[in-house]
Amino acid sequence: MSVLSHQRIAILLPCYNEALTVAGIVRDFNACLPGAPVYVFDNNSTDDTVAVARAAGAIVRTVAQQGKGNVIRRMFADVEADIYIMVDGDDTYDASVAPQLAARLVADGLDMLVGTRVSEQQQAYRFGHRFGNRLLTGCVAAVFGDTFTDMLSGYRVFSRRYAKSFAAHAAGFETETELTVHALELRMPVAEVPTVYKARPEGSVSKLNTYRDGVRILWMIVKLYKNEKPLQFFAAGSAASMLLSVILALPLLETYMQTGLVPRLPTAVLCVGLGLLAGLLLSCGLVLDTVTKGRVEQKRFAYLQIPAPAPRDAGGLARRA
């Protein structure tokens, strides 16, 4: 019996002006996962995305708040399933591997599985996007842990307990960063599987801006660093402030030891201010670190209320080896 037997699977497509591609994606997923509903969440498209998706047999929902992060927030809130397969609506990912990805998630008890992009087509995965992805993935790895090699992939499989514990604060394309950090923060079991990545069909245009969205993602990493590791974040600022204070104070101290005078009073006041700022930043880091640990525990309790993905028997009960 397949490990996917008796599992409720939902296909989630966030879409914005994807009338050229959405029908093919819906048909491909219906073919490889018959019986699994395909949900198209339209984000204020100005073309015929909604009509084309409905004609192809998808369940269409609309999200008024613009941005992929807002769409994902609605997806996870509204759709009930055991396994969520999320894929971008640009027809660049291979639908045929979806059953294998879902089976791997269930068999290994994972909470998130990322389909890493592998492509020999230069136009499918442009150098700027590839370089930016590596740079941003490296930043996340340095701060939160080295687990993923393609943090920005739009092809992911989630467990129910992942989806229902994800807060989704991001509004735009930086949501992929937040998806990754959520898994790392709660130390969820995760994995990557290489998947074929192809070029967009002719006439279809990417909504991703390499520089603008890259800056937004980098800023999201900084904010997540502050929110999830406040002691490290504020301790770094405290150390920098104290170091600058000491550097400025050394000449003053040398002059005072020689003459007994402090001729540069403004500099002395600045040194004192920097020292006080260093103490304040460190205090903030200590307090917020305690608050963050409590918040993470609350998130983990919510996460643990839902059973891990596992094969089910005919009665719907989870079977464990």
PyMOL commands that set and color helices and strands:
alter all, ss='L'
color gray80, all
select helices_A, chain A and resi 22-32+49-56+68-78+95-107+127-144+160-163+175-185+210-228+230-259+265-304
alter helices_A, ss='H'
color red, helices_A
select strands_A, chain A and resi 9-15+38-42+59-62+83-87+112-118+155-159+190-196
alter strands_A, ss='S'
color yellow, strands_A
deselect
rebuild
show_as cartoon
